[in-house]
Amino acid sequence: MRVLKTGTALASGLALLGAALVGCTSSSPGTKTGAAGAGSQGSAGASAGATGTAGMTAGAAGANGAAGSAGGSTGSGGTGNTGGSTGVAGSGGPAGNGGGAGATGTGGSTGAAGAGAAGSTGAGGGSVGPTTKTLPTGMSTGCGMSPPAGDNANGFKVHNLAVPACGTGAITPKCVAPLFAPGGRLEEKNGAYSFVARNYAVQLPTNYDVNKAYPLMIGGGGCGGGATESGGGYNAGQGAGDAIRIGLSYTSSQSLGCFADGGNSCAITSADDAACVNNPEVPYFYAMLADVESKYCIDKSKVYLGGYSSGGWETYTLGCAAADVLAGILPVNGGLRNHRPACTGPIAALMVTGANDPDNPVGPLVMDTAYTPGNLTAMTVNSDIASLDSNGSAPARDFILQRNGCIGNATAMYDAAYPLCVKYTGCPVNAPVVWCSVTGAGHQNLSYMNVNYYPSTGANSLTWNFLKNLKP
């Protein structure tokens, strides 16, 4: 298994592909067709995809999974049968590129049952979710209250957190699924910590005012820290008084010290990948956010999330599953697993990746095909797809373009100070997508021509300005 490594500057940080394109063109079509998806099919959407000429001969989704992209479900009245979802066995099923082919099929994305709200997907992939969303607004319940003792602006204070288990009731994004709960086969422990006993850390802004609603900047770092090592893994470049800062922590995933995301960091083996559609990081996030909003003064329309490496995987996953409460995400050198929770809507995103990163490749990775940018042999590519449960970060980007309702794949320079970053011009103004692929960069050093694209320390106009300028 390829371990999600921590950068040199983040050794004590926190740890942490997409479905078919509907409104946007995929960056690369696939080459082979997988077997029929084993996922559940909506009552209407599935038949339309099955009749699509190109949908039955899908792209990268079919190429990369035993259970491919032919006839992905869209639920009752989905957004159109795009062939995007996959079966349980499709390790690369929802790579997003197979779906692109489906969309061009005769009965693809405009199938007869294509109208209505987004539907459900098969067990191997998260649904696209709504193409519009309304974020929570207003001040949190913690406004006007003194912060807990010990919280300050000079460093992080750790707070323990209880995350509810689902028990015998329905599995929801707000509770830990039985497989990951105490006694479950995929339960993980680190001392007193588990998926239902977590923690997070808080750093207050300078001159914290209990009656002022602040943005909330949540971050997660790479693998290698401990269960209570919160905070230092990600910095969005905000000023000391700009936001309340939260550091996410992880239960030492498979003794590697990572978030329970990204390949075998969630599943013990690839055979357990299907369980990751109920990823335990999602209820952790919602429980953390509720606790923070009850204790601190938060502007609920300005909740942001970023992360590096394992924290980047965490950011991609939560940017899908918790898009209903997140205004924007900043993943760095991460990826989105193929078996993932359902999405809750579009998300504004600025993504940074090393163009030659061998640990979290850009891709799209294709089975039995060498990947030159990361110097990966065909055998290594096959191993990466299986161990990471992902075809790369480019399909994760493409899935966001789809969810945001972007049209086409035209780009323009985003910021002259960061010339490698491009903005997709066909995206809605309130759901922008920016992609920064750093030439020659690997997993750790994300600088090019004396420009640093990763805000590990100090002020950084790239990422924080992106968040500040988001439209409601």
C-alpha positions as CSV (number, residue, x, y, z in Angstrom):
1,M,0.0,0.0,0.0
2,R,1.3,3.4,-0.8
3,V,1.4,5.6,2.3
4,L,0.2,9.2,2.1
5,K,3.4,10.8,3.2
6,T,3.8,14.0,5.3
7,G,5.9,16.9,3.9
8,T,9.1,17.9,5.8
9,A,7.5,21.0,7.1
10,L,4.4,19.0,8.3
11,A,5.9,16.0,10.1
12,S,3.9,16.9,13.1
13,G,0.7,17.8,11.2
14,L,-2.6,16.0,11.0
15,A,-3.3,13.3,8.6
16,L,-6.1,13.1,6.0
17,L,-12.6,10.0,-8.0
18,G,-15.0,11.3,-9.1
19,A,-18.3,10.5,-10.8
20,A,-19.2,11.1,-14.4
21,L,-19.1,14.6,-15.8
22,V,-22.6,16.0,-16.5
23,G,-22.0,19.7,-17.2
24,C,-18.3,19.6,-18.0
25,T,-16.1,17.7,-20.3
26,S,-13.7,15.2,-18.7
27,S,-10.0,15.8,-19.1
28,S,-9.4,12.4,-20.5
29,P,-11.6,9.6,-21.8
30,G,-11.1,6.0,-20.7
31,T,-10.1,3.1,-22.9
32,K,-11.9,0.0,-21.7
33,T,-15.3,-0.9,-20.5
34,G,-15.8,-2.5,-17.0
35,A,-18.4,-5.1,-16.2
36,A,-21.9,-4.0,-15.4
37,G,-22.0,-1.9,-12.2
38,A,-23.1,-3.7,-9.1
39,G,-24.5,-0.6,-7.4
40,S,-28.2,0.0,-6.9
41,Q,-30.1,1.6,-9.7
42,G,-32.8,4.3,-9.5
43,S,-36.1,3.3,-10.9
44,A,-35.9,5.6,-13.8
45,G,-32.4,6.8,-14.5
46,A,-30.7,3.5,-15.0
47,S,-32.5,2.4,-18.2
48,A,-31.6,5.6,-20.0
49,G,-27.9,5.1,-19.5
50,A,-28.2,1.5,-20.5
51,T,-29.4,2.5,-23.9
52,G,-26.8,5.2,-24.5
53,T,-24.5,4.0,-27.3
54,A,-21.5,5.7,-25.7
55,G,-22.7,5.1,-22.2
56,M,-22.3,1.3,-22.6
57,T,-18.7,1.8,-23.8
58,A,-17.6,4.1,-21.1
59,G,-14.4,5.8,-20.3
60,A,-11.9,5.6,-17.5
61,A,-14.5,4.4,-15.0
62,G,-14.9,1.2,-16.8
63,A,-11.2,1.0,-17.5
64,N,-10.3,1.1,-13.9
65,G,-12.8,-1.1,-12.2
66,A,-14.0,-4.6,-12.4
67,A,-17.5,-3.2,-12.0
68,G,-17.5,-0.4,-14.5
69,S,-19.6,2.5,-15.5
70,A,-22.1,1.0,-17.8
71,G,-25.5,2.1,-16.7
72,G,-24.8,4.0,-13.4
73,S,-27.9,4.8,-11.4
74,T,-29.3,8.2,-10.9
75,G,-32.1,7.4,-8.5
76,S,-35.7,8.2,-9.1
77,G,-35.6,11.1,-11.4
78,G,-31.9,11.7,-11.4
79,T,-29.9,14.4,-13.1
80,G,-29.8,12.3,-16.2
81,N,-28.3,8.9,-16.7
82,T,-24.6,9.7,-17.1
83,G,-23.2,6.3,-16.3
84,G,-21.3,7.9,-13.4
85,S,-21.9,5.5,-10.4
86,T,-20.3,2.2,-10.0
87,G,-20.7,-1.2,-8.4
88,V,-19.1,-2.3,-5.3
89,A,-16.2,-4.0,-7.0
90,G,-15.3,-1.1,-9.3
91,S,-12.1,0.1,-7.7
92,G,-11.9,2.8,-10.3
93,G,-15.5,2.8,-11.3
94,P,-16.5,6.4,-10.7
95,A,-13.4,7.9,-12.0
96,G,-15.5,10.5,-13.8
97,N,-14.2,9.8,-17.3
98,G,-16.4,6.8,-18.0
99,G,-19.3,8.9,-17.2
100,G,-18.2,11.5,-19.7
101,A,-18.6,8.9,-22.5
102,G,-22.0,8.0,-21.2
103,A,-23.1,11.6,-21.4
104,T,-22.5,11.6,-25.1
105,G,-24.5,8.4,-25.7
106,T,-27.8,8.3,-27.4
107,G,-29.6,7.7,-24.1
108,G,-26.9,9.1,-21.8
109,S,-27.2,12.3,-19.8
110,T,-30.5,13.3,-21.4
111,G,-32.3,10.0,-20.9
112,A,-36.1,9.9,-20.7
113,A,-35.9,9.7,-16.9
114,G,-33.4,12.5,-16.6
115,A,-35.5,15.2,-15.0
116,G,-35.8,15.9,-11.3
117,A,-33.6,15.8,-8.3
118,A,-30.3,14.0,-8.2
119,G,-30.7,10.3,-7.4
120,S,-28.8,7.6,-5.6
121,T,-25.9,5.7,-6.8
122,G,-24.5,2.2,-6.5
123,A,-22.6,1.0,-3.5
124,G,-19.3,1.9,-5.2
125,G,-19.7,5.7,-5.5
126,G,-21.3,8.8,-4.0
127,S,-24.2,10.5,-5.8
128,V,-23.7,13.9,-7.4
129,G,-26.3,15.5,-5.2
130,P,-28.0,18.8,-5.9
131,T,-26.4,21.3,-8.3
132,T,-27.4,24.2,-6.2
133,K,-27.3,24.8,-2.5
134,T,-28.1,27.3,0.2
135,L,-25.5,27.6,2.9
136,P,-26.5,28.2,6.6
137,T,-26.4,31.9,7.4
138,G,-26.2,34.0,10.5
139,M,-24.3,33.9,13.8
140,S,-23.8,30.6,15.6
141,T,-25.3,29.9,19.1
142,G,-21.9,30.4,20.7
143,C,-21.9,34.2,20.0
144,G,-22.0,36.2,23.1
145,M,-20.5,33.4,25.2
146,S,-17.0,33.4,26.8
147,P,-14.8,30.7,25.2
148,P,-13.8,27.7,27.2
149,A,-11.0,28.1,29.7
150,G,-7.5,27.9,28.2
151,D,-8.5,28.9,24.6
152,N,-6.2,31.6,23.3
153,A,-4.7,33.2,20.2
154,N,-1.1,32.0,20.8
155,G,-1.6,28.3,20.2
156,F,-4.0,25.4,19.9
157,K,-6.1,24.0,22.8
158,V,-7.4,20.4,22.4
159,H,-11.0,19.6,23.1
160,N,-12.3,16.1,23.4
161,L,-15.4,15.2,21.4
162,A,-18.0,12.4,21.5
163,V,-19.2,11.3,18.1
164,P,-22.6,9.4,18.1
165,A,-22.7,5.8,16.8
166,C,-25.6,4.7,14.7
167,G,-26.4,1.6,16.8
168,T,-29.2,-0.4,15.4
169,G,-30.9,2.5,13.7
170,A,-30.4,3.9,10.2
171,I,-26.9,4.8,9.1
172,T,-26.7,8.5,8.5
173,P,-23.9,11.0,7.9
174,K,-24.3,12.2,11.5
175,C,-23.4,8.9,13.2
176,V,-20.6,6.3,13.0
177,A,-21.6,3.2,11.0
178,P,-21.6,-0.1,13.0
179,L,-18.6,-1.5,11.1
180,F,-16.5,1.5,12.4
181,A,-18.2,1.8,15.9
182,P,-16.9,0.0,19.0
183,G,-17.0,-3.8,18.4
184,G,-17.2,-3.3,14.6
185,R,-14.8,-5.1,12.3
186,L,-13.3,-1.8,11.1
187,E,-13.1,-0.2,14.5
188,E,-9.7,1.6,15.2
189,K,-8.3,2.7,18.6
190,N,-5.4,4.8,19.7
191,G,-5.4,4.8,23.5
192,A,-8.6,6.3,24.7
193,Y,-9.5,7.5,21.2
194,S,-11.6,5.8,18.6
195,F,-14.1,6.8,15.8
196,V,-16.6,7.7,18.5
197,A,-14.1,9.4,20.8
198,R,-12.2,12.0,18.9
199,N,-10.8,15.5,19.5
200,Y,-10.1,18.8,17.8
201,A,-8.0,21.8,18.6
202,V,-8.9,25.5,18.6
203,Q,-6.8,28.6,18.1
204,L,-8.7,31.9,18.6
205,P,-8.0,35.0,16.5
206,T,-6.2,37.9,18.1
207,N,-8.4,40.2,20.1
208,Y,-11.3,37.6,19.9
209,D,-14.7,39.4,20.2
210,V,-17.5,37.2,21.4
211,N,-20.0,39.3,19.6
212,K,-18.3,39.2,16.2
213,A,-19.0,36.4,13.8
214,Y,-15.8,35.0,12.5
215,P,-15.0,32.8,9.5
216,L,-14.0,29.3,10.6
217,M,-10.9,27.9,9.0
218,I,-10.6,24.1,9.5
219,G,-7.5,22.2,8.6
220,G,-5.9,18.8,8.5
221,G,-2.3,17.7,7.9
222,G,-0.5,14.7,6.6
223,C,0.1,11.3,8.1
224,G,2.6,10.9,11.0
225,G,1.2,12.6,14.0
226,G,-0.7,11.3,17.0
227,A,-4.3,11.1,18.2
228,T,-4.1,14.5,20.0
229,E,-1.7,16.3,17.6
230,S,-4.1,18.9,16.3
231,G,-3.7,22.1,14.5
232,G,-0.3,22.5,12.8
233,G,-1.1,20.6,9.7
234,Y,-2.6,23.3,7.5
235,N,-2.6,27.1,7.2
236,A,-4.8,28.8,4.6
237,G,-2.6,32.0,4.8
238,Q,-5.1,34.0,6.8
239,G,-4.0,36.7,9.2
240,A,-3.8,36.2,12.9
241,G,-7.1,38.0,13.5
242,D,-9.0,36.9,10.4
243,A,-10.6,33.6,11.5
244,I,-11.1,31.0,14.2
245,R,-8.8,28.2,13.4
246,I,-9.6,24.5,13.9
247,G,-7.1,21.6,13.7
248,L,-8.7,18.2,12.9
249,S,-7.1,15.1,14.4
250,Y,-7.3,11.4,13.5
251,T,-7.6,8.1,15.1
252,S,-4.3,6.5,14.1
253,S,-5.5,4.8,11.0
254,Q,-4.1,1.3,10.7
255,S,-1.2,2.5,12.9
256,L,0.0,4.8,10.1
257,G,-1.3,8.0,11.7
258,C,-3.7,9.2,8.9
259,F,-7.2,10.2,8.6
260,A,-9.6,7.3,7.8
261,D,-9.6,8.2,4.2
262,G,-7.6,7.5,1.1
263,G,-7.4,3.8,0.3
264,N,-6.5,1.4,3.1
265,S,-6.5,4.2,5.6
266,C,-10.3,3.7,5.7
267,A,-10.5,0.1,4.7
268,I,-8.2,-2.6,6.1
269,T,-7.9,-4.1,2.6
270,S,-9.4,-3.4,-0.8
271,A,-12.1,-5.9,0.0
272,D,-13.4,-3.5,2.5
273,D,-13.6,-0.5,0.2
274,A,-17.3,-0.6,-0.1
275,A,-17.6,0.2,3.6
276,C,-16.1,3.6,3.0
277,V,-19.3,5.0,1.6
278,N,-20.1,5.4,5.3
279,N,-16.8,7.0,6.1
280,P,-16.4,7.7,9.8
281,E,-14.7,11.1,9.1
282,V,-18.1,12.5,8.0
283,P,-19.9,12.2,11.4
284,Y,-16.7,13.4,13.1
285,F,-16.8,16.5,11.0
286,Y,-20.5,17.2,11.7
287,A,-20.1,16.6,15.5
288,M,-17.0,18.9,15.6
289,L,-18.8,21.7,13.7
290,A,-21.8,21.5,16.0
291,D,-19.6,21.6,19.1
292,V,-17.6,24.6,17.7
293,E,-20.7,26.6,16.8
294,S,-22.1,26.1,20.3
295,K,-18.9,27.5,21.9
296,Y,-17.6,30.2,19.6
297,C,-19.0,33.0,17.5
298,I,-19.0,31.7,13.9
299,D,-20.3,33.2,10.7
300,K,-22.1,30.0,9.5
301,S,-21.9,31.1,5.8
302,K,-18.1,31.2,6.0
303,V,-17.0,27.7,7.1
304,Y,-13.9,26.6,5.1
305,L,-11.8,23.4,5.0
306,G,-8.3,22.7,3.8
307,G,-5.7,20.0,4.2
308,Y,-2.4,18.6,2.9
309,S,-1.8,14.9,1.9
310,S,-4.0,12.8,4.1
311,G,-5.6,16.0,5.1
312,G,-6.2,16.7,1.4
313,W,-8.1,13.4,1.1
314,E,-10.1,14.4,4.1
315,T,-10.8,17.7,2.4
316,Y,-12.0,16.2,-0.8
317,T,-14.2,13.7,1.0
318,L,-15.8,16.3,3.3
319,G,-16.1,18.8,0.4
320,C,-18.4,16.2,-1.1
321,A,-20.2,14.8,1.9
322,A,-20.5,18.1,3.9
323,A,-20.9,20.5,1.0
324,D,-24.2,21.6,2.6
325,V,-22.3,23.5,5.3
326,L,-18.9,24.2,3.7
327,A,-18.5,27.4,1.7
328,G,-15.1,26.4,0.1
329,I,-12.3,23.9,0.2
330,L,-8.5,24.0,-0.3
331,P,-7.1,20.4,-0.8
332,V,-3.4,20.0,-1.4
333,N,-1.9,16.8,-2.8
334,G,-4.9,14.7,-1.9
335,G,-7.4,12.7,-3.8
336,L,-11.0,11.4,-3.8
337,R,-11.6,7.7,-3.3
338,N,-13.9,5.8,-5.6
339,H,-16.0,4.4,-2.7
340,R,-17.1,7.5,-1.0
341,P,-20.2,9.0,0.7
342,A,-22.9,10.7,-1.3
343,C,-22.4,14.4,-2.0
344,T,-24.6,17.2,-0.7
345,G,-24.1,19.7,-3.4
346,P,-21.5,21.8,-5.3
347,I,-18.5,23.3,-3.6
348,A,-16.1,26.2,-4.4
349,A,-12.6,24.7,-4.6
350,L,-9.0,25.8,-5.1
351,M,-6.9,22.7,-5.5
352,V,-3.1,22.5,-5.5
353,T,-1.1,19.4,-6.6
354,G,2.4,18.5,-7.5
355,A,2.4,17.6,-11.2
356,N,4.9,14.8,-10.6
357,D,3.6,13.7,-7.2
358,P,4.3,9.9,-7.0
359,D,2.3,9.3,-3.8
360,N,-1.0,11.0,-4.8
361,P,-0.7,11.1,-8.6
362,V,-2.6,13.6,-10.7
363,G,-3.8,11.1,-13.2
364,P,-6.1,10.0,-14.4
365,L,-4.5,6.6,-13.8
366,V,-5.5,3.8,-16.1
367,M,-5.1,0.2,-15.3
368,D,-2.1,-1.6,-17.0
369,T,-0.8,1.8,-18.2
370,A,2.4,3.4,-17.0
371,Y,2.1,7.0,-15.7
372,T,5.1,9.1,-16.8
373,P,4.7,12.2,-14.6
374,G,5.2,10.2,-11.4
375,N,7.6,7.7,-13.0
376,L,5.1,5.0,-12.2
377,T,5.2,1.7,-14.0
378,A,2.1,-0.1,-15.1
379,M,2.4,-2.5,-12.2
380,T,2.7,0.5,-9.8
381,V,-0.3,2.2,-11.3
382,N,-2.3,-1.0,-10.8
383,S,-1.2,-1.2,-7.2
384,D,-1.9,2.5,-6.6
385,I,-5.5,2.3,-8.0
386,A,-6.2,-0.7,-5.7
387,S,-4.5,0.6,-2.6
388,L,-5.7,4.2,-2.9
389,D,-9.1,3.3,-4.2
390,S,-8.6,6.2,-6.6
391,N,-7.6,7.1,-10.1
392,G,-5.9,10.4,-9.1
393,S,-6.6,14.0,-8.2
394,A,-7.6,15.1,-11.7
395,P,-10.7,13.0,-11.7
396,A,-11.5,14.5,-8.2
397,R,-11.3,17.9,-9.8
398,D,-13.5,16.8,-12.7
399,F,-16.1,15.5,-10.3
400,I,-16.3,18.9,-8.6
401,L,-16.7,20.6,-12.1
402,Q,-19.6,18.3,-12.7
403,R,-21.2,18.9,-9.3
404,N,-20.9,22.7,-9.7
405,G,-22.7,22.7,-13.0
406,C,-19.7,24.0,-14.9
407,I,-19.9,24.2,-18.7
408,G,-17.0,23.2,-20.9
409,N,-13.4,23.0,-19.7
410,A,-12.0,26.3,-20.9
411,T,-9.6,28.0,-18.4
412,A,-7.9,31.3,-17.9
413,M,-5.1,32.4,-15.6
414,Y,-6.5,32.9,-12.1
415,D,-3.9,35.2,-10.5
416,A,-0.8,36.6,-12.2
417,A,1.1,36.2,-8.9
418,Y,0.5,32.4,-9.2
419,P,0.8,31.8,-12.9
420,L,0.4,28.0,-12.7
421,C,-3.2,28.4,-11.4
422,V,-6.1,28.3,-13.8
423,K,-9.7,29.1,-13.2
424,Y,-12.5,27.2,-15.1
425,T,-14.4,29.9,-16.9
426,G,-17.6,28.0,-17.4
427,C,-18.4,27.6,-13.6
428,P,-21.0,29.6,-11.7
429,V,-19.7,32.7,-10.0
430,N,-20.7,31.3,-6.6
431,A,-19.1,27.9,-7.2
432,P,-15.6,28.7,-8.8
433,V,-13.1,26.0,-9.5
434,V,-9.3,26.8,-9.5
435,W,-6.7,24.2,-10.4
436,C,-3.0,24.7,-9.6
437,S,-0.7,22.0,-11.0
438,V,2.8,22.8,-9.9
439,T,5.4,22.0,-12.6
440,G,8.0,19.5,-11.6
441,A,6.8,19.3,-8.0
442,G,6.5,16.1,-6.1
443,H,4.6,15.4,-2.9
444,Q,6.4,17.8,-0.6
445,N,7.9,20.9,-2.2
446,L,5.2,22.8,-4.0
447,S,7.2,25.8,-5.2
448,Y,8.1,26.7,-8.8
449,M,10.1,29.7,-10.1
450,N,10.4,31.0,-6.5
451,V,6.6,31.0,-6.0
452,N,5.2,28.9,-3.2
453,Y,1.8,27.4,-4.0
454,Y,1.3,25.8,-0.6
455,P,0.6,28.2,2.4
456,S,2.4,26.1,5.1
457,T,3.4,29.2,7.0
458,G,2.6,32.9,7.0
459,A,0.3,35.0,4.8
460,N,-0.5,33.7,1.4
461,S,-2.7,35.7,-1.0
462,L,-3.6,32.7,-3.2
463,T,-5.7,30.6,-0.8
464,W,-7.0,33.0,1.7
465,N,-8.0,35.6,-1.0
466,F,-9.8,32.8,-2.8
467,L,-11.9,32.1,0.2
468,K,-12.5,35.8,1.1
469,N,-13.7,36.6,-2.4
470,L,-16.3,33.8,-2.6
471,K,-19.8,34.9,-3.6
472,P,-22.7,33.8,-1.4
